[in-house]
Each structure stands twice: as structure tokens, then as C-alpha cells.
Amino acid sequence: MEQKPLVVVNGLVRKDAIAYLKEHVEVRQWTEKTVMPRETLKEWLVDADGLWCVRPLDVDGDLVKNAPNLKVIAQAAVGYDNVNIDELTAAGIPYGNTPGVLNETVAELAFTLITTASRRILENANFVKEGRWAQRPSNIKGFDLSRRTLGIIGMGAIGVSISRRARAFGMTVVYHNRNQRIDDKIHKTTYMELDDLLATSDVVCVMAPLTDETYHMCNEAFFKKMKNTALFVNVGRGPIVDTDALINALKTGEIDYAALDVTDPEPLPADHPLLEVENCLIVPHIGSYTDRTRYDMSILTADNIIAGVQKKPLKTCVNEEVNYKKPQMDVESALEELKKAGVDLTDFD
């Protein structure tokens, strides 16, 4: 019997996805709840055909330099700030991520944070739980989203999904990107330079990827340009925000409130000063955390790995220049396929 390709999984992932993967490949998985030591992973990769990357893990040329059989690396995430794509490309290794399948789920979470924070749902729910409702009406007032402006920083597919929800709530949507989109009329959105967006928006939502350019983009100067009544939302990456600057902006009233799905550091230590800020809502990076979406992400990751170890094209490949190509079919084989499909070949005479 032909030996199956070997795939290393450096951490815990969904059991159903592993079961699916095992139908096609041999799996060697780190099942401890601790982070797999990097040197141990390097040893495992010596004989591996594929790697299912589980964060936290920095994927670069150093990790794969002694892995001569490695044909593919994939990760169940859209973002790949932990992956050095240039070094993988130089090594000829395609990298697969999971775009598309989580767009609506992340947009739902982003807009849930916006609505929850704007109406102070958490504070008012706690008011009731603390038995204070009968004492006096709540004086914890929120603000309306209708007739307000949402500014989105990073207007990709998820940003567009957020904008659709915002317009349903009667909001005006503006955005900032590296480049203006060509479909503004379709989505009823308006491009703005960053400073103009910050000065105009009642809600600022960060959806940008983490890059050298966006690292600590949301700093002291950034928050000073926002309205002091504004809500700041981050569903992108934690290090886009200078956490100390955010804490100061919230405490001094430079901005009114923040709602965060991601933080820096992550996870936050129990004694972190950000947790002591009353006007800040934090959830533990659950943007894509629904059963259906995590399943779809895991199966897409498995499909990318199964294709890669067979040297077939990955469904979603970041560095397409080293993605495997579909084999070219010669004329004779193509005609045979048409014949099997019931096509009358006399049509081609």
C-alpha cells in the first residue's frame, strides 16, 4: 500500500476537521495544551509533506529550511501577519488561508459590538443584575446610530459587509483604504482621507490588516483627531492600536468609548490596566467564533493541505506565484473527456 503524505499539526484544531484530513493523509499532531516548542516542530517537519499552522507560530524561512519534502502550509485564518510570505515563496512553498468563509460572521460581530456599545447594553444589563432597577431608572444613556456616520478603516470584503448593516440602521458610511474602491456608488460609501474620516465619524471601526504601515497606527495623535463623543471599535488586529494611547484617550475623554475584539497583548493579563477602564468593552477575539464558520474555515484549511501535498492547486493561495497549476491536457485527452461526456465529436470535424 502506498504511504500517505505526512502532515504536521502543531496544536489543537477541530476533531471533525482532523478526521477529514486523516482520510487523505497521515497526521502527526501536537495535542498538548501548551505551545509546541519551535525546535520540536522543526524536527517533526524534516519528514513532513504539509503543515497545518496553529497560532501562536511564526512561519518563516528558518522554520522550513530543513524540511525538504514540505509542499504546503495552511492556516485557518484570513490574516497572515505571523507568516513571512516572501520567505515561503522563495522556498517554493504555497501558503493557504481562509478568506471569504468568515466575512459575514466577522461583520456580524463587528456590528454587534457597535450596537452593544452605542446603547450601553452591558452596563444596563449589569444595572439590572445588581438589583438596582427598582431603586431608580437607569441613567446610563447610549446614543442612536441612525443619522450618525460610521468610518471604516480597511474597506475589504468584511468592511463592505459591515457597511451594508450600517446603512440598514440609517447610518452614513465613509471609509479609508490605501486606494479608493471603484464600487462606491454600488455600496453607497464615500472615500475619505484618514484625518477627515476621524474628524467626521461618530463610530470609527478598524478592519485593516496588520502590516508595518498599520502597526500602532491608532496612536495618541490618531485619538486626538477623533470626536470626543466617538466610539472606537477594533476588529482588525490588536497591535494596530497603541494600547497605552487608547487607555489615555478613554480616561481623559478624548474619545467616549471603545469596543474591542482584539487587543495588544493578547490575551490580556488579568491585571492589565485596560481591564480597569470602565468605558471599554472587550471580548476575547471571537470575530469568527461560530460553529458553522469555524467548521468552514477548518475544512477549507484541510482542503488546501490535501491539495498541496498532492501538488494540486490550493483553493485559496496567498502566494499564487508558487501555487500548483492544473496540468495541461493534450488534445487527444481533451477529446476523450468530451467523448465520455457524450459530446458528438463530429461537431469538431
N, C-alpha and C positions, 0 to 999 in steps of 0.2 A: 504493500500500500504506500502511495506517495505521501511523504511527510508534509503536514500542513505548515504554512508560514507561521513564524513566531511573532506575536505582538505583545509588547510590554505595556502594562497599565500601571502607572506609578502612584496610584491612590484608589480611593473608593468611588465607584460610579454606580449607576442603576443596575440592579441584578438582571432585569429583563434585557437590558442592552448587552450585558456581558454574555448572557445565554445566547442571544442572537449572534454576537461576534464569534462565539465558540462553535457555531455551526459551520464556520468558514475557516477559522484559523485556530492555532494553539495559543492560549492566553497564559501569560505569566504576570500575576497581579500582586502588587504590594497591598496587603489587606490590613495592615496595622493602622490605627487611628493617628499615629504620629506621621510627620512628613518623612517621606523616603529620603535617606541620605543620598546626596548627589553622587558620591563616589560609588555607592552600591548600584545606583541606576546606571552609571556608566558601564559597570561590569556586566549588568544584565543586557545592555544594548549591544555588546560585542557580537552576539549571535542573533540579534533581533532583525526582523523584516519591517516592523512597524512600531510606532509609539503612540499610544493614547495619552496625551498630556493632561495631567490633573494639576491645577494650581494648588499651592504656590510652586512654580518651577520656572526658572529662566532657561529658555531654549535658545541655544546659540551654537556656533561652530565648535566650541570647546566640548559641548555635551556630545556631539555626534562624530567627533574626529576619529574615534576608534570603533566606529560602528559601520563596517564595510558593506553590510547587507541591508542597511536601513533604506527603505524605499518610500516611506511616507510618515508624516507626523500630522496628527489631527487633534483638535481640542473642541470641547462642547462650549463654545463661546463665540460671539461676534468679534469682540475686541481681541487684539493680539499684541498688546504693549509688552508682554513678557516674552515675546518671540522676536529674535533678530532675523527678519525675513531675508535680508541681503546675504547673511552668512549661510542660511539654509539653501538659498538659491545658488550660491557659489558651490555648495556641496552637492547640488543636483537633487535636492530633496523637496518634493512638493509639500506644502502645508495647507491643511483644510480647516476652515472654520465653519460657523453655522449661521450665516446671515439669512434674513427673510423669515425663518420659522418663529422668531420671537418678537417681531415688530409690534404686533397688536398687543401682546401681553405686556411688554415694557411700556408702551404708550398708555395702556390702562393704568398701570401702577403710577406712572408719572402724573397722569391727570387725577388719580385718586389722591396723591399727595397734595396736589394743588387745591382740590376741593376741600379736603380734610383740614388743611392748614388755613385756608381762607375763611372757613366758617368756625375755626377753633373747635373742631369736633372732639378731639382728645381731651381738651381742658373741660369742656362742658360735660362730657361723659364722666370724667373724674368728679366733677361737681356733684353729679347725681349719686355716684357710688359712695362718696364721702358723707352722704346723708344731709346735704346742705340745701336741697331743692325746696324743702318745706320752710326753711328759715327765711329765704328771700329769693326773688327771681335772680337768675344768673346775670351778672353784669359783664360777662366775657363775650363781647361782641366781635363778630367777624366782619367780613366785607363781601359785597356782591362781586361776582365775576362778570356778569353782563355789563356791557358798556365800559369794560376795562380792556387794557392792552396786555397781551402775552408776548413776551420777547423770547424767542428760541435761539439759542446759540448752538449751532450744529444741526442744520436742516437736512438731514438724510431721510431715509425711509421712515424711521421711528419719529423724527420730528414732524414729518408730514402727517403721520397718524395722530400725533398729539394735536396738531393744528386743526384737524378735522373735528376732534372732540371740543376744542376750544370754541370754534365757530358755532357749534351746536348750542353752546352756552351763551352765545351772543357776544363773544369777545372779538376784538380786532387782533390779528396775528401779524407780528413783524419778526424778522429773523436776521441773523448774521452768519455768513459762511465765508470760507476762503474765496468762493466765487458765487455770484448771483445765479440762482436757478433760472431755467428758461421757461418754467411752467407756473410762474406766479399767478397768472390770470386764471388758470385752472383751479389752483388751490386757494385763491383769494388771499394771498400772502404778499407782504411787502418787504423787500430787502432794505436793510439799513446798515450803515457803518456802526461798529461796536459802541462807540461813545454815544451816538444818537439813540441806539436801542436802549442803553442803560438809563439814559435821561428820560426816555419816553415810557418805558414799560412799568406796569403795576405788578407784573409777575415776570421774573427772569428765570428761565428754565435752561439748564446746561445739559446738552446732549452730545457734546463734542467728544471725539476720541482723545486719549492721552497721547500726546506727542511732545517732542522737545519744545514746540511752539506753544502748546497749551498748558504745559506744566506750570502750576501756580499762576495761571492767567487771572484767576479770581483773587486778586491781592488787595492790599489796602487802598490803592488808587482806584481799583475796579469798584469796590463797595462805596467809595465816596461819590462816585458818579451816578449811583442809583438813587431813586426816590427814597426818602426816609420812611415812607409808608409801604415800601415794596416788599414782596415776598420773594425769597431766593430759593430755588429748587435745583438740586443736583442729582441727576440720574445717569450721569456720564461715568466719570472715574474720580475717585477721591483726590488724588494728587493734583487735579486741575485746580483745586482750591487750596489756598494758603489758610490752613485751619486756624492759626493764631489771628490772622486778619479777620476771618469770619467771626470768631469769638468776640473780638474787639468791636466789630461793626454791630453785632447784636446787642452787646452790653451798653454801648454808647448811644444807641438809637439811630445809627447811620442807616440801617435798614430795620424793618419792623419784625421780620420773622424768617425762619429758614426751615425747609423740609428736605431731608437728605436720605437717599437710598444708599449712597456710597460715602465713605469718609477716608481721611488720611490721619492716622494709621487705620488699618482695617484688619481685624476687628478692633474696635475701640477698647482700651483697658477700662476696667470698672471705675477707676479713679480719674479718668480723663476729664479735664476741665470743660470740654464741650458738653458733657452729660449734665453739667451743673447749670447750663444756660436754660432758663425757663422758656424762652421764646424760640425753641428749636425742637422740631420733631424729627426723630431718627428711626429708620427701620433697617434691618440687617441685610442689605444688598439682596432684595427679593424681587428685583425687576422682572426676571424671567421665571420666578419660582412658582409655577403652577404645574400640576402633574402632567397635563397634556403637553405643555410646551417643553418641559424638561425631557419628556419621553421623545418628542420630535427632535430635539437637539441631540440627544444621545444616539438615536437611530441614524441620524444624518452623519454624526461623527463615525459611527461604526461603518456606515456605507462608504465613507471616504477612505477609511483604513482598508476595508476589504478590497476596494477598487485599487488602491495604491499598491498593496502587496502583490497584486496580480498584474501590476504595471498597466492598469487601465485608467482612463481619465477620472480624476476626482470630481464629484458633483459640484463642490464649491471649493475652489482653489484660490488662495491669495496670490501666490507667485505663479501665474499661468504660464510663464515662460519655461518652467520646468515641469509643468503638468504633463501627464502621459497623454499621448494622442491616439485617437481612434485609428486602427490600421487601415491603410488604403486598400480598397477592394479592386482587384483586377477586373477587366471587362467580362471575362468568362465566368468568374464567380458571381458578379453582379447579375448577369443574365440568368444564372442558375437560381439565384434567390428570387428573381422575378417570376421564373417558371414555377417555383414552389408556391408562390403567392397566387398562381392562377392567371398570370398575365399572358395574353396571346403574343408570343414573340414575333409573329409575322407582322405585328404593328411596327416593328423596328427594321423591317427589310427595306 
